[in-house]
Amino acid sequence: MTQHYHGTPITPRKVLAQLRGRSFCISFARPDDVEWCHENGQSNMLDNSAFSIWTENMKRKARGEATVEMDGTFWQGFYAWAERWLTYKTTWAVIPDAIMGDVSANDALIAQWPHGQRGAPVWHMHEPLDRLKRLCDEWERVCIGSSAQFRVVGAANWHHRMTEAMNAICQTGRVPNWLHMLRGMNAARWGYPFASVDSTDIARNHNRKNNPREMAEIWDGIQCSPFWDRKYVQADLLYAA
């Protein structure tokens, strides 16, 4: 069964209330609904907010404005915030990551994580496959993030890279870990063996004459296979920009 985490905040609160019993993704940058989600949700994931802050920083730089520093002090705040909610056994957290950082930078952030297996490290799709395999050896749950030349979810080179990744870690046909696809709700339709996915689709689009409960029912009904059939990958397409 694939777990579907619906991104928050979802406003107004009466809309969120229609989703009672669902699973939610709460960002450290926007923790507005974190208490409600733990009182009413089935399972919750705590997003470290690295991607949303990185995206916002790009916009601020373009406008000549000051950016948010995701330094040690920032991450200490995340650790403290997450600690309370990780008391709930059905809650887990995305371990801090550097979106455009190198392997050593991301491994350093993992080493600083204080809450053990209650967190999941991120493998960025532009990183070496050996790192993905190593993370799968060391962690029960691993997140996959679209990045760099593979940043567009669903693009042709994205599919090729994802296929290469699944071939690397699912050599027996079985998936060795709980794989979570970040920003990957739609990717649950495409045959990859994700155990969970997340999306802010309801938060962004429920006001466009959509019924939030019906939206959640459609998403939550999409299930991924727990198996992977090895597929051929044409290597020269993998690194197209």
Biotite code that builds the C-alpha atoms (Angstrom):
import biotite.structure as struc

atoms = struc.array([
    struc.Atom([0.000, 0.000, 0.000], chain_id="A", res_id=1, res_name="MET", atom_name="CA", element="C"),
    struc.Atom([1.411, 3.379, -1.015], chain_id="A", res_id=2, res_name="THR", atom_name="CA", element="C"),
    struc.Atom([1.223, 6.180, 1.563], chain_id="A", res_id=3, res_name="GLN", atom_name="CA", element="C"),
    struc.Atom([0.176, 9.561, 0.149], chain_id="A", res_id=4, res_name="HIS", atom_name="CA", element="C"),
    struc.Atom([1.263, 12.645, 2.107], chain_id="A", res_id=5, res_name="TYR", atom_name="CA", element="C"),
    struc.Atom([-0.696, 15.800, 1.337], chain_id="A", res_id=6, res_name="HIS", atom_name="CA", element="C"),
    struc.Atom([1.350, 18.975, 1.722], chain_id="A", res_id=7, res_name="GLY", atom_name="CA", element="C"),
    struc.Atom([0.272, 21.683, 4.135], chain_id="A", res_id=8, res_name="THR", atom_name="CA", element="C"),
    struc.Atom([-0.686, 24.345, 5.018], chain_id="A", res_id=9, res_name="PRO", atom_name="CA", element="C"),
    struc.Atom([-4.137, 23.733, 3.552], chain_id="A", res_id=10, res_name="ILE", atom_name="CA", element="C"),
    struc.Atom([-6.378, 26.738, 4.033], chain_id="A", res_id=11, res_name="THR", atom_name="CA", element="C"),
    struc.Atom([-8.903, 27.603, 5.235], chain_id="A", res_id=12, res_name="PRO", atom_name="CA", element="C"),
    struc.Atom([-9.044, 25.179, 8.152], chain_id="A", res_id=13, res_name="ARG", atom_name="CA", element="C"),
    struc.Atom([-12.528, 23.987, 7.164], chain_id="A", res_id=14, res_name="LYS", atom_name="CA", element="C"),
    struc.Atom([-10.983, 22.591, 3.969], chain_id="A", res_id=15, res_name="VAL", atom_name="CA", element="C"),
    struc.Atom([-8.271, 20.791, 5.918], chain_id="A", res_id=16, res_name="LEU", atom_name="CA", element="C"),
    struc.Atom([-10.973, 19.384, 8.212], chain_id="A", res_id=17, res_name="ALA", atom_name="CA", element="C"),
    struc.Atom([-12.468, 17.559, 5.223], chain_id="A", res_id=18, res_name="GLN", atom_name="CA", element="C"),
    struc.Atom([-9.239, 15.548, 5.026], chain_id="A", res_id=19, res_name="LEU", atom_name="CA", element="C"),
    struc.Atom([-9.381, 14.172, 8.561], chain_id="A", res_id=20, res_name="ARG", atom_name="CA", element="C"),
    struc.Atom([-7.823, 10.703, 8.633], chain_id="A", res_id=21, res_name="GLY", atom_name="CA", element="C"),
    struc.Atom([-5.471, 11.331, 5.686], chain_id="A", res_id=22, res_name="ARG", atom_name="CA", element="C"),
    struc.Atom([-1.688, 11.592, 5.841], chain_id="A", res_id=23, res_name="SER", atom_name="CA", element="C"),
    struc.Atom([0.105, 14.922, 5.740], chain_id="A", res_id=24, res_name="PHE", atom_name="CA", element="C"),
    struc.Atom([3.449, 16.546, 4.984], chain_id="A", res_id=25, res_name="CYS", atom_name="CA", element="C"),
    struc.Atom([4.280, 19.485, 7.253], chain_id="A", res_id=26, res_name="ILE", atom_name="CA", element="C"),
    struc.Atom([7.119, 21.841, 6.367], chain_id="A", res_id=27, res_name="SER", atom_name="CA", element="C"),
    struc.Atom([9.400, 23.304, 9.019], chain_id="A", res_id=28, res_name="PHE", atom_name="CA", element="C"),
    struc.Atom([9.075, 26.587, 7.110], chain_id="A", res_id=29, res_name="ALA", atom_name="CA", element="C"),
    struc.Atom([5.253, 26.514, 7.389], chain_id="A", res_id=30, res_name="ARG", atom_name="CA", element="C"),
    struc.Atom([4.284, 24.511, 10.476], chain_id="A", res_id=31, res_name="PRO", atom_name="CA", element="C"),
    struc.Atom([0.833, 26.130, 10.714], chain_id="A", res_id=32, res_name="ASP", atom_name="CA", element="C"),
    struc.Atom([-1.089, 22.830, 10.693], chain_id="A", res_id=33, res_name="ASP", atom_name="CA", element="C"),
    struc.Atom([1.345, 20.544, 12.515], chain_id="A", res_id=34, res_name="VAL", atom_name="CA", element="C"),
    struc.Atom([-0.704, 20.180, 15.703], chain_id="A", res_id=35, res_name="GLU", atom_name="CA", element="C"),
    struc.Atom([-3.999, 19.640, 13.860], chain_id="A", res_id=36, res_name="TRP", atom_name="CA", element="C"),
    struc.Atom([-2.387, 17.038, 11.606], chain_id="A", res_id=37, res_name="CYS", atom_name="CA", element="C"),
    struc.Atom([-1.128, 15.062, 14.585], chain_id="A", res_id=38, res_name="HIS", atom_name="CA", element="C"),
    struc.Atom([-4.522, 15.211, 16.252], chain_id="A", res_id=39, res_name="GLU", atom_name="CA", element="C"),
    struc.Atom([-6.422, 14.201, 13.116], chain_id="A", res_id=40, res_name="ASN", atom_name="CA", element="C"),
    struc.Atom([-4.029, 12.616, 10.605], chain_id="A", res_id=41, res_name="GLY", atom_name="CA", element="C"),
    struc.Atom([-3.160, 8.987, 9.998], chain_id="A", res_id=42, res_name="GLN", atom_name="CA", element="C"),
    struc.Atom([0.580, 9.491, 9.441], chain_id="A", res_id=43, res_name="SER", atom_name="CA", element="C"),
    struc.Atom([2.738, 12.584, 9.101], chain_id="A", res_id=44, res_name="ASN", atom_name="CA", element="C"),
    struc.Atom([6.083, 13.427, 7.543], chain_id="A", res_id=45, res_name="MET", atom_name="CA", element="C"),
    struc.Atom([8.107, 16.430, 8.676], chain_id="A", res_id=46, res_name="LEU", atom_name="CA", element="C"),
    struc.Atom([9.765, 18.167, 5.751], chain_id="A", res_id=47, res_name="ASP", atom_name="CA", element="C"),
    struc.Atom([13.029, 19.938, 6.503], chain_id="A", res_id=48, res_name="ASN", atom_name="CA", element="C"),
    struc.Atom([11.919, 22.726, 4.090], chain_id="A", res_id=49, res_name="SER", atom_name="CA", element="C"),
    struc.Atom([15.284, 22.767, 2.271], chain_id="A", res_id=50, res_name="ALA", atom_name="CA", element="C"),
    struc.Atom([13.699, 22.691, -1.190], chain_id="A", res_id=51, res_name="PHE", atom_name="CA", element="C"),
    struc.Atom([11.102, 25.388, -0.526], chain_id="A", res_id=52, res_name="SER", atom_name="CA", element="C"),
    struc.Atom([13.673, 27.693, 1.088], chain_id="A", res_id=53, res_name="ILE", atom_name="CA", element="C"),
    struc.Atom([16.176, 27.048, -1.706], chain_id="A", res_id=54, res_name="TRP", atom_name="CA", element="C"),
    struc.Atom([13.483, 27.937, -4.250], chain_id="A", res_id=55, res_name="THR", atom_name="CA", element="C"),
    struc.Atom([12.543, 31.083, -2.348], chain_id="A", res_id=56, res_name="GLU", atom_name="CA", element="C"),
    struc.Atom([16.215, 32.060, -2.030], chain_id="A", res_id=57, res_name="ASN", atom_name="CA", element="C"),
    struc.Atom([16.574, 31.890, -5.820], chain_id="A", res_id=58, res_name="MET", atom_name="CA", element="C"),
    struc.Atom([13.704, 34.358, -6.145], chain_id="A", res_id=59, res_name="LYS", atom_name="CA", element="C"),
    struc.Atom([15.173, 36.628, -3.471], chain_id="A", res_id=60, res_name="ARG", atom_name="CA", element="C"),
    struc.Atom([18.562, 36.654, -5.171], chain_id="A", res_id=61, res_name="LYS", atom_name="CA", element="C"),
    struc.Atom([16.911, 37.665, -8.436], chain_id="A", res_id=62, res_name="ALA", atom_name="CA", element="C"),
    struc.Atom([15.270, 40.587, -6.607], chain_id="A", res_id=63, res_name="ARG", atom_name="CA", element="C"),
    struc.Atom([18.481, 41.529, -4.811], chain_id="A", res_id=64, res_name="GLY", atom_name="CA", element="C"),
    struc.Atom([17.037, 40.630, -1.401], chain_id="A", res_id=65, res_name="GLU", atom_name="CA", element="C"),
    struc.Atom([18.644, 38.877, 1.567], chain_id="A", res_id=66, res_name="ALA", atom_name="CA", element="C"),
    struc.Atom([18.379, 35.087, 1.613], chain_id="A", res_id=67, res_name="THR", atom_name="CA", element="C"),
    struc.Atom([17.675, 32.607, 4.403], chain_id="A", res_id=68, res_name="VAL", atom_name="CA", element="C"),
    struc.Atom([20.815, 30.874, 5.670], chain_id="A", res_id=69, res_name="GLU", atom_name="CA", element="C"),
    struc.Atom([20.329, 27.145, 6.275], chain_id="A", res_id=70, res_name="MET", atom_name="CA", element="C"),
    struc.Atom([23.269, 26.901, 8.654], chain_id="A", res_id=71, res_name="ASP", atom_name="CA", element="C"),
    struc.Atom([23.889, 24.969, 11.847], chain_id="A", res_id=72, res_name="GLY", atom_name="CA", element="C"),
    struc.Atom([21.630, 27.232, 13.886], chain_id="A", res_id=73, res_name="THR", atom_name="CA", element="C"),
    struc.Atom([18.803, 26.765, 11.395], chain_id="A", res_id=74, res_name="PHE", atom_name="CA", element="C"),
    struc.Atom([19.101, 22.984, 11.500], chain_id="A", res_id=75, res_name="TRP", atom_name="CA", element="C"),
    struc.Atom([19.297, 22.919, 15.292], chain_id="A", res_id=76, res_name="GLN", atom_name="CA", element="C"),
    struc.Atom([15.899, 24.593, 15.224], chain_id="A", res_id=77, res_name="GLY", atom_name="CA", element="C"),
    struc.Atom([14.601, 21.874, 12.931], chain_id="A", res_id=78, res_name="PHE", atom_name="CA", element="C"),
    struc.Atom([15.942, 19.110, 15.186], chain_id="A", res_id=79, res_name="TYR", atom_name="CA", element="C"),
    struc.Atom([14.229, 20.639, 18.220], chain_id="A", res_id=80, res_name="ALA", atom_name="CA", element="C"),
    struc.Atom([10.947, 21.165, 16.370], chain_id="A", res_id=81, res_name="TRP", atom_name="CA", element="C"),
    struc.Atom([10.944, 17.630, 14.992], chain_id="A", res_id=82, res_name="ALA", atom_name="CA", element="C"),
    struc.Atom([11.754, 16.003, 18.333], chain_id="A", res_id=83, res_name="GLU", atom_name="CA", element="C"),
    struc.Atom([8.337, 16.739, 19.833], chain_id="A", res_id=84, res_name="ARG", atom_name="CA", element="C"),
    struc.Atom([6.379, 15.402, 16.874], chain_id="A", res_id=85, res_name="TRP", atom_name="CA", element="C"),
    struc.Atom([8.564, 12.335, 16.439], chain_id="A", res_id=86, res_name="LEU", atom_name="CA", element="C"),
    struc.Atom([7.070, 11.166, 19.730], chain_id="A", res_id=87, res_name="THR", atom_name="CA", element="C"),
    struc.Atom([4.204, 10.025, 17.501], chain_id="A", res_id=88, res_name="TYR", atom_name="CA", element="C"),
    struc.Atom([5.264, 6.619, 16.169], chain_id="A", res_id=89, res_name="LYS", atom_name="CA", element="C"),
    struc.Atom([3.591, 7.228, 12.800], chain_id="A", res_id=90, res_name="THR", atom_name="CA", element="C"),
    struc.Atom([5.584, 10.416, 12.192], chain_id="A", res_id=91, res_name="THR", atom_name="CA", element="C"),
    struc.Atom([8.976, 10.562, 10.475], chain_id="A", res_id=92, res_name="TRP", atom_name="CA", element="C"),
    struc.Atom([11.209, 13.353, 9.204], chain_id="A", res_id=93, res_name="ALA", atom_name="CA", element="C"),
    struc.Atom([13.251, 14.210, 6.131], chain_id="A", res_id=94, res_name="VAL", atom_name="CA", element="C"),
    struc.Atom([16.858, 14.588, 7.261], chain_id="A", res_id=95, res_name="ILE", atom_name="CA", element="C"),
    struc.Atom([18.360, 17.987, 6.309], chain_id="A", res_id=96, res_name="PRO", atom_name="CA", element="C"),
    struc.Atom([19.943, 18.103, 2.869], chain_id="A", res_id=97, res_name="ASP", atom_name="CA", element="C"),
    struc.Atom([21.800, 20.542, 0.645], chain_id="A", res_id=98, res_name="ALA", atom_name="CA", element="C"),
    struc.Atom([19.814, 20.752, -2.599], chain_id="A", res_id=99, res_name="ILE", atom_name="CA", element="C"),
    struc.Atom([22.782, 21.580, -4.821], chain_id="A", res_id=100, res_name="MET", atom_name="CA", element="C"),
    struc.Atom([25.457, 20.380, -2.420], chain_id="A", res_id=101, res_name="GLY", atom_name="CA", element="C"),
    struc.Atom([27.936, 17.624, -3.120], chain_id="A", res_id=102, res_name="ASP", atom_name="CA", element="C"),
    struc.Atom([27.981, 14.170, -1.566], chain_id="A", res_id=103, res_name="VAL", atom_name="CA", element="C"),
    struc.Atom([30.281, 15.174, 1.291], chain_id="A", res_id=104, res_name="SER", atom_name="CA", element="C"),
    struc.Atom([28.066, 18.119, 2.247], chain_id="A", res_id=105, res_name="ALA", atom_name="CA", element="C"),
    struc.Atom([24.971, 15.939, 2.347], chain_id="A", res_id=106, res_name="ASN", atom_name="CA", element="C"),
    struc.Atom([26.704, 13.127, 4.200], chain_id="A", res_id=107, res_name="ASP", atom_name="CA", element="C"),
    struc.Atom([27.852, 15.665, 6.802], chain_id="A", res_id=108, res_name="ALA", atom_name="CA", element="C"),
    struc.Atom([24.247, 16.742, 7.380], chain_id="A", res_id=109, res_name="LEU", atom_name="CA", element="C"),
    struc.Atom([23.197, 13.122, 7.809], chain_id="A", res_id=110, res_name="ILE", atom_name="CA", element="C"),
    struc.Atom([25.966, 12.584, 10.367], chain_id="A", res_id=111, res_name="ALA", atom_name="CA", element="C"),
    struc.Atom([24.583, 15.473, 12.442], chain_id="A", res_id=112, res_name="GLN", atom_name="CA", element="C"),
    struc.Atom([21.023, 14.109, 12.523], chain_id="A", res_id=113, res_name="TRP", atom_name="CA", element="C"),
    struc.Atom([20.198, 13.325, 16.190], chain_id="A", res_id=114, res_name="PRO", atom_name="CA", element="C"),
    struc.Atom([17.041, 11.212, 15.863], chain_id="A", res_id=115, res_name="HIS", atom_name="CA", element="C"),
    struc.Atom([18.334, 8.030, 14.240], chain_id="A", res_id=116, res_name="GLY", atom_name="CA", element="C"),
    struc.Atom([16.038, 5.958, 12.041], chain_id="A", res_id=117, res_name="GLN", atom_name="CA", element="C"),
    struc.Atom([13.101, 8.298, 12.704], chain_id="A", res_id=118, res_name="ARG", atom_name="CA", element="C"),
    struc.Atom([14.560, 10.282, 9.825], chain_id="A", res_id=119, res_name="GLY", atom_name="CA", element="C"),
    struc.Atom([15.128, 9.515, 6.160], chain_id="A", res_id=120, res_name="ALA", atom_name="CA", element="C"),
    struc.Atom([18.111, 10.808, 4.156], chain_id="A", res_id=121, res_name="PRO", atom_name="CA", element="C"),
    struc.Atom([17.680, 12.251, 0.669], chain_id="A", res_id=122, res_name="VAL", atom_name="CA", element="C"),
    struc.Atom([19.354, 10.862, -2.422], chain_id="A", res_id=123, res_name="TRP", atom_name="CA", element="C"),
    struc.Atom([19.420, 13.558, -5.110], chain_id="A", res_id=124, res_name="HIS", atom_name="CA", element="C"),
    struc.Atom([19.057, 12.138, -8.584], chain_id="A", res_id=125, res_name="MET", atom_name="CA", element="C"),
    struc.Atom([22.195, 13.845, -9.899], chain_id="A", res_id=126, res_name="HIS", atom_name="CA", element="C"),
    struc.Atom([24.301, 12.108, -7.242], chain_id="A", res_id=127, res_name="GLU", atom_name="CA", element="C"),
    struc.Atom([26.174, 8.827, -7.871], chain_id="A", res_id=128, res_name="PRO", atom_name="CA", element="C"),
    struc.Atom([24.190, 5.605, -7.754], chain_id="A", res_id=129, res_name="LEU", atom_name="CA", element="C"),
    struc.Atom([26.745, 4.248, -5.295], chain_id="A", res_id=130, res_name="ASP", atom_name="CA", element="C"),
    struc.Atom([25.518, 6.797, -2.781], chain_id="A", res_id=131, res_name="ARG", atom_name="CA", element="C"),
    struc.Atom([21.932, 5.627, -3.244], chain_id="A", res_id=132, res_name="LEU", atom_name="CA", element="C"),
    struc.Atom([22.998, 2.030, -2.665], chain_id="A", res_id=133, res_name="LYS", atom_name="CA", element="C"),
    struc.Atom([24.951, 3.034, 0.433], chain_id="A", res_id=134, res_name="ARG", atom_name="CA", element="C"),
    struc.Atom([21.996, 4.942, 1.880], chain_id="A", res_id=135, res_name="LEU", atom_name="CA", element="C"),
    struc.Atom([19.769, 1.931, 1.257], chain_id="A", res_id=136, res_name="CYS", atom_name="CA", element="C"),
    struc.Atom([22.258, -0.232, 3.161], chain_id="A", res_id=137, res_name="ASP", atom_name="CA", element="C"),
    struc.Atom([22.298, 2.136, 6.139], chain_id="A", res_id=138, res_name="GLU", atom_name="CA", element="C"),
    struc.Atom([18.737, 3.470, 6.390], chain_id="A", res_id=139, res_name="TRP", atom_name="CA", element="C"),
    struc.Atom([15.302, 1.867, 6.603], chain_id="A", res_id=140, res_name="GLU", atom_name="CA", element="C"),
    struc.Atom([13.686, 4.703, 4.667], chain_id="A", res_id=141, res_name="ARG", atom_name="CA", element="C"),
    struc.Atom([15.274, 6.730, 1.850], chain_id="A", res_id=142, res_name="VAL", atom_name="CA", element="C"),
    struc.Atom([13.862, 9.782, 0.071], chain_id="A", res_id=143, res_name="CYS", atom_name="CA", element="C"),
    struc.Atom([14.519, 10.503, -3.594], chain_id="A", res_id=144, res_name="ILE", atom_name="CA", element="C"),
    struc.Atom([14.718, 14.115, -4.734], chain_id="A", res_id=145, res_name="GLY", atom_name="CA", element="C"),
    struc.Atom([14.597, 15.420, -8.298], chain_id="A", res_id=146, res_name="SER", atom_name="CA", element="C"),
    struc.Atom([17.590, 17.691, -8.815], chain_id="A", res_id=147, res_name="SER", atom_name="CA", element="C"),
    struc.Atom([19.948, 19.434, -11.244], chain_id="A", res_id=148, res_name="ALA", atom_name="CA", element="C"),
    struc.Atom([19.474, 18.054, -14.769], chain_id="A", res_id=149, res_name="GLN", atom_name="CA", element="C"),
    struc.Atom([16.819, 15.686, -13.369], chain_id="A", res_id=150, res_name="PHE", atom_name="CA", element="C"),
    struc.Atom([14.814, 18.381, -11.614], chain_id="A", res_id=151, res_name="ARG", atom_name="CA", element="C"),
    struc.Atom([11.752, 18.113, -13.884], chain_id="A", res_id=152, res_name="VAL", atom_name="CA", element="C"),
    struc.Atom([9.648, 15.228, -12.586], chain_id="A", res_id=153, res_name="VAL", atom_name="CA", element="C"),
    struc.Atom([8.435, 13.132, -15.492], chain_id="A", res_id=154, res_name="GLY", atom_name="CA", element="C"),
    struc.Atom([10.839, 14.443, -18.136], chain_id="A", res_id=155, res_name="ALA", atom_name="CA", element="C"),
    struc.Atom([12.435, 11.855, -20.438], chain_id="A", res_id=156, res_name="ALA", atom_name="CA", element="C"),
    struc.Atom([15.841, 12.033, -18.762], chain_id="A", res_id=157, res_name="ASN", atom_name="CA", element="C"),
    struc.Atom([14.143, 11.878, -15.346], chain_id="A", res_id=158, res_name="TRP", atom_name="CA", element="C"),
    struc.Atom([12.529, 8.558, -16.292], chain_id="A", res_id=159, res_name="HIS", atom_name="CA", element="C"),
    struc.Atom([15.840, 7.209, -17.584], chain_id="A", res_id=160, res_name="HIS", atom_name="CA", element="C"),
    struc.Atom([17.669, 8.179, -14.409], chain_id="A", res_id=161, res_name="ARG", atom_name="CA", element="C"),
    struc.Atom([14.926, 6.752, -12.186], chain_id="A", res_id=162, res_name="MET", atom_name="CA", element="C"),
    struc.Atom([15.015, 3.508, -14.136], chain_id="A", res_id=163, res_name="THR", atom_name="CA", element="C"),
    struc.Atom([18.774, 3.311, -13.662], chain_id="A", res_id=164, res_name="GLU", atom_name="CA", element="C"),
    struc.Atom([18.320, 3.926, -9.930], chain_id="A", res_id=165, res_name="ALA", atom_name="CA", element="C"),
    struc.Atom([15.681, 1.218, -9.546], chain_id="A", res_id=166, res_name="MET", atom_name="CA", element="C"),
    struc.Atom([17.820, -1.223, -11.534], chain_id="A", res_id=167, res_name="ASN", atom_name="CA", element="C"),
    struc.Atom([20.703, -0.524, -9.150], chain_id="A", res_id=168, res_name="ALA", atom_name="CA", element="C"),
    struc.Atom([18.884, -1.168, -5.868], chain_id="A", res_id=169, res_name="ILE", atom_name="CA", element="C"),
    struc.Atom([16.184, -3.685, -6.849], chain_id="A", res_id=170, res_name="CYS", atom_name="CA", element="C"),
    struc.Atom([18.376, -6.310, -8.472], chain_id="A", res_id=171, res_name="GLN", atom_name="CA", element="C"),
    struc.Atom([16.291, -9.226, -7.173], chain_id="A", res_id=172, res_name="THR", atom_name="CA", element="C"),
    struc.Atom([13.019, -7.568, -8.156], chain_id="A", res_id=173, res_name="GLY", atom_name="CA", element="C"),
    struc.Atom([12.186, -6.736, -4.548], chain_id="A", res_id=174, res_name="ARG", atom_name="CA", element="C"),
    struc.Atom([12.563, -3.252, -3.109], chain_id="A", res_id=175, res_name="VAL", atom_name="CA", element="C"),
    struc.Atom([15.002, -3.327, -0.157], chain_id="A", res_id=176, res_name="PRO", atom_name="CA", element="C"),
    struc.Atom([13.807, -0.143, 1.527], chain_id="A", res_id=177, res_name="ASN", atom_name="CA", element="C"),
    struc.Atom([10.888, 2.175, 2.066], chain_id="A", res_id=178, res_name="TRP", atom_name="CA", element="C"),
    struc.Atom([11.377, 4.576, -0.850], chain_id="A", res_id=179, res_name="LEU", atom_name="CA", element="C"),
    struc.Atom([9.729, 7.980, -0.620], chain_id="A", res_id=180, res_name="HIS", atom_name="CA", element="C"),
    struc.Atom([9.472, 10.116, -3.756], chain_id="A", res_id=181, res_name="MET", atom_name="CA", element="C"),
    struc.Atom([9.641, 13.807, -2.875], chain_id="A", res_id=182, res_name="LEU", atom_name="CA", element="C"),
    struc.Atom([7.183, 15.939, -4.871], chain_id="A", res_id=183, res_name="ARG", atom_name="CA", element="C"),
    struc.Atom([6.204, 12.639, -6.449], chain_id="A", res_id=184, res_name="GLY", atom_name="CA", element="C"),
    struc.Atom([2.457, 12.079, -6.105], chain_id="A", res_id=185, res_name="MET", atom_name="CA", element="C"),
    struc.Atom([1.999, 11.977, -9.865], chain_id="A", res_id=186, res_name="ASN", atom_name="CA", element="C"),
    struc.Atom([4.972, 9.628, -10.199], chain_id="A", res_id=187, res_name="ALA", atom_name="CA", element="C"),
    struc.Atom([2.975, 6.974, -8.345], chain_id="A", res_id=188, res_name="ALA", atom_name="CA", element="C"),
    struc.Atom([1.195, 6.376, -11.661], chain_id="A", res_id=189, res_name="ARG", atom_name="CA", element="C"),
    struc.Atom([4.358, 5.470, -13.566], chain_id="A", res_id=190, res_name="TRP", atom_name="CA", element="C"),
    struc.Atom([5.278, 2.006, -12.351], chain_id="A", res_id=191, res_name="GLY", atom_name="CA", element="C"),
    struc.Atom([8.050, 2.792, -9.865], chain_id="A", res_id=192, res_name="TYR", atom_name="CA", element="C"),
    struc.Atom([8.013, 0.923, -6.513], chain_id="A", res_id=193, res_name="PRO", atom_name="CA", element="C"),
    struc.Atom([7.554, 3.875, -4.166], chain_id="A", res_id=194, res_name="PHE", atom_name="CA", element="C"),
    struc.Atom([6.252, 3.135, -0.668], chain_id="A", res_id=195, res_name="ALA", atom_name="CA", element="C"),
    struc.Atom([5.183, 6.753, -0.232], chain_id="A", res_id=196, res_name="SER", atom_name="CA", element="C"),
    struc.Atom([4.888, 10.016, -2.135], chain_id="A", res_id=197, res_name="VAL", atom_name="CA", element="C"),
    struc.Atom([3.951, 13.615, -1.368], chain_id="A", res_id=198, res_name="ASP", atom_name="CA", element="C"),
    struc.Atom([2.436, 16.597, -3.152], chain_id="A", res_id=199, res_name="SER", atom_name="CA", element="C"),
    struc.Atom([0.953, 20.024, -2.462], chain_id="A", res_id=200, res_name="THR", atom_name="CA", element="C"),
    struc.Atom([-1.679, 19.542, -5.172], chain_id="A", res_id=201, res_name="ASP", atom_name="CA", element="C"),
    struc.Atom([-4.650, 19.843, -2.803], chain_id="A", res_id=202, res_name="ILE", atom_name="CA", element="C"),
    struc.Atom([-3.178, 22.873, -1.021], chain_id="A", res_id=203, res_name="ALA", atom_name="CA", element="C"),
    struc.Atom([-2.606, 24.652, -4.344], chain_id="A", res_id=204, res_name="ARG", atom_name="CA", element="C"),
    struc.Atom([-5.636, 23.599, -6.346], chain_id="A", res_id=205, res_name="ASN", atom_name="CA", element="C"),
    struc.Atom([-8.604, 22.833, -4.096], chain_id="A", res_id=206, res_name="HIS", atom_name="CA", element="C"),
    struc.Atom([-9.985, 26.332, -4.725], chain_id="A", res_id=207, res_name="ASN", atom_name="CA", element="C"),
    struc.Atom([-10.190, 25.809, -8.486], chain_id="A", res_id=208, res_name="ARG", atom_name="CA", element="C"),
    struc.Atom([-13.690, 24.343, -8.362], chain_id="A", res_id=209, res_name="LYS", atom_name="CA", element="C"),
    struc.Atom([-12.213, 21.123, -6.992], chain_id="A", res_id=210, res_name="ASN", atom_name="CA", element="C"),
    struc.Atom([-13.509, 19.091, -4.067], chain_id="A", res_id=211, res_name="ASN", atom_name="CA", element="C"),
    struc.Atom([-10.589, 18.460, -1.678], chain_id="A", res_id=212, res_name="PRO", atom_name="CA", element="C"),
    struc.Atom([-12.040, 15.204, -0.373], chain_id="A", res_id=213, res_name="ARG", atom_name="CA", element="C"),
    struc.Atom([-12.508, 13.864, -3.885], chain_id="A", res_id=214, res_name="GLU", atom_name="CA", element="C"),
    struc.Atom([-8.988, 14.981, -4.808], chain_id="A", res_id=215, res_name="MET", atom_name="CA", element="C"),
    struc.Atom([-7.580, 13.051, -1.843], chain_id="A", res_id=216, res_name="ALA", atom_name="CA", element="C"),
    struc.Atom([-9.604, 9.952, -2.708], chain_id="A", res_id=217, res_name="GLU", atom_name="CA", element="C"),
    struc.Atom([-8.235, 9.966, -6.256], chain_id="A", res_id=218, res_name="ILE", atom_name="CA", element="C"),
    struc.Atom([-4.628, 10.394, -5.142], chain_id="A", res_id=219, res_name="TRP", atom_name="CA", element="C"),
    struc.Atom([-4.855, 7.924, -2.267], chain_id="A", res_id=220, res_name="ASP", atom_name="CA", element="C"),
    struc.Atom([-6.292, 5.303, -4.583], chain_id="A", res_id=221, res_name="GLY", atom_name="CA", element="C"),
    struc.Atom([-3.139, 5.186, -6.735], chain_id="A", res_id=222, res_name="ILE", atom_name="CA", element="C"),
    struc.Atom([-0.966, 2.301, -5.579], chain_id="A", res_id=223, res_name="GLN", atom_name="CA", element="C"),
    struc.Atom([2.591, 1.371, -6.562], chain_id="A", res_id=224, res_name="CYS", atom_name="CA", element="C"),
    struc.Atom([3.805, -2.173, -7.029], chain_id="A", res_id=225, res_name="SER", atom_name="CA", element="C"),
    struc.Atom([6.231, -3.517, -4.401], chain_id="A", res_id=226, res_name="PRO", atom_name="CA", element="C"),
    struc.Atom([8.233, -5.165, -7.185], chain_id="A", res_id=227, res_name="PHE", atom_name="CA", element="C"),
    struc.Atom([10.519, -3.903, -9.931], chain_id="A", res_id=228, res_name="TRP", atom_name="CA", element="C"),
    struc.Atom([11.211, -5.597, -13.249], chain_id="A", res_id=229, res_name="ASP", atom_name="CA", element="C"),
    struc.Atom([14.672, -4.636, -14.463], chain_id="A", res_id=230, res_name="ARG", atom_name="CA", element="C"),
    struc.Atom([14.508, -2.417, -17.552], chain_id="A", res_id=231, res_name="LYS", atom_name="CA", element="C"),
    struc.Atom([16.982, -1.502, -20.256], chain_id="A", res_id=232, res_name="TYR", atom_name="CA", element="C"),
    struc.Atom([18.380, 2.030, -20.081], chain_id="A", res_id=233, res_name="VAL", atom_name="CA", element="C"),
    struc.Atom([19.891, 3.843, -23.062], chain_id="A", res_id=234, res_name="GLN", atom_name="CA", element="C"),
    struc.Atom([22.883, 5.419, -21.373], chain_id="A", res_id=235, res_name="ALA", atom_name="CA", element="C"),
    struc.Atom([23.340, 8.337, -23.733], chain_id="A", res_id=236, res_name="ASP", atom_name="CA", element="C"),
    struc.Atom([19.948, 9.787, -22.750], chain_id="A", res_id=237, res_name="LEU", atom_name="CA", element="C"),
    struc.Atom([20.621, 9.822, -19.035], chain_id="A", res_id=238, res_name="LEU", atom_name="CA", element="C"),
    struc.Atom([22.444, 13.091, -18.782], chain_id="A", res_id=239, res_name="TYR", atom_name="CA", element="C"),
    struc.Atom([20.579, 15.224, -21.278], chain_id="A", res_id=240, res_name="ALA", atom_name="CA", element="C"),
    struc.Atom([19.862, 18.615, -19.741], chain_id="A", res_id=241, res_name="ALA", atom_name="CA", element="C"),
])
